[in-house]
Amino acid sequence: MGTSATGHDTLLVRPAAAQDAAGVATLLGVLGYPCDRAEAAERLRAVAEEPGQQVLVADRHGCLVGLLALDVRYYLPLGGLTCRITALAVLDQEKRRGIGRRLLREAEQRARQAGAARIELTAALHRDEAHAFYRACGYGEGALRFLKRLGA
């Protein structure tokens, strides 16, 4: 648990639970993937059924202020496990308080415990602030990502 500069504010990083669906929906919206509470609940159920996937939340007195999703999988080219952070979001009014760093550290610890050889993430090209944040946290560019949307 962490304490803010005021000494009164504790932050708990914990696995997401079904009752977190409303907060998860809000945080996915911050990330640019809006959904309602029911859809967030369904997404949490789907992740819970996938081995290697976890959703962590940063909880301040019952209010979700941050979210991180990770996926540990076998990666053929590496010949071992890799961890991919698939989502990281912090409420705008909570940014620059160490929440994102705390979530990343927890993800890194969980990836190591799972036996992953590396951890990776992506950020959209227009997210300059996120790029600077990830670099400050020790992440570097490793590949150029190509994307093709598949229609119905």
Secondary structure, DSSP 8 states (H G I E B T S, - for coil): -EE-TTS--EEEEEE--GGGHHHHHHHHHHHT----HHHHHHHHHHHHTSTTEEEEEEEETTEEEEEEEEEEEEETTTTEEEEEEEEEEE-GGGTTSSHHHHHHHHHHHHHHHHT-S-EEE---TT-HHHHHHHHHTT--------------
